[in-house]
Amino acid sequence: MSSRNGCGCFCGCICSCIGSLIGVAFIVLIYWAIFQPHHIRATVESATLTNLTVVSSTTAAVSYNLTVTLSFYNPSLRVNIYYDAIAAELRFRDAVLGPAANSTSPSSEFLQRRKSSDDVRLQFGYGGGVAVAGDVGGELEKEIKGGGPVGLELDVDLRVRYVLRIFKVRQKPRVWCQLSIPVKTEGPGPGVGGAVAPGDRCTVKY
């Protein structure tokens, strides 16, 4: 009798474990099927740079104004996306040239419905200058004087919620966009500026 009872308990434990594994596998499958194949896509719709100047010394000061419009696309047929927060930084050779203004257009909190695109405008206003290392300022100054495009990187951190009825999944995707902006002298002053055409694809990592 004790042997039978022990066998029954053992079989019950095995069945319970198998049931739990099947439940977990089902949840993972649902998560993958609904959310994973439908990552956000991002492209640069426009970028306008004005008054870019570099004053070099031991430390350099970079002045500029930049407006970037990004298009975020939700490819899912079933899932809406709530954007809870958007934070962006502009970089040059890994050196931070400053965060975007707190105000974005539309608001950093908005709903994106299925199979739809929304544009978000980011503004960087640093007419007073941003302090960077002297070698970084020197490299940027070389690009400006070289006559080619200036290469900048836009780093955007998102906090989003994927929502399908009662199911909600929170994610923190990171968007990285390469901005290659051809610049030319603006008027009589030392500043340069330029703009890029739409269509450059950004990298989105989860």
Sequence and secondary structure as in RCSB ss.txt:
>XXXX:A:sequence
MSSRNGCGCFCGCICSCIGSLIGVAFIVLIYWAIFQPHHIRATVESATLTNLTVVSSTTAAVSYNLTVTLSFYNP
SLRVNIYYDAIAAELRFRDAVLGPAANSTSPSSEFLQRRKSSDDVRLQFGYGGGVAVAGDVGGELEKEIKGGGPV
GLELDVDLRVRYVLRIFKVRQKPRVWCQLSIPVKTEGPGPGVGGAVAPGDRCTVKY
>XXXX:A:secstr
 HHHHHHHHHHHHHHHHHHHHHHHHHHHHHHHHHTGGG  EEEEEEEEEEEEEEE SSEEEEEEEEEEEEEEEE 
 SS EEEEEEEEEEEEETTEEEEE  S  BS SSEEE TTEEEEEEEEEEEEEEEEEEHHHHHHHHHHHHTSSEE
EEEEEEEEEEEEEETTEEEEE  EEEEEEEEE EE TTSS EEEEE S EE EEE 
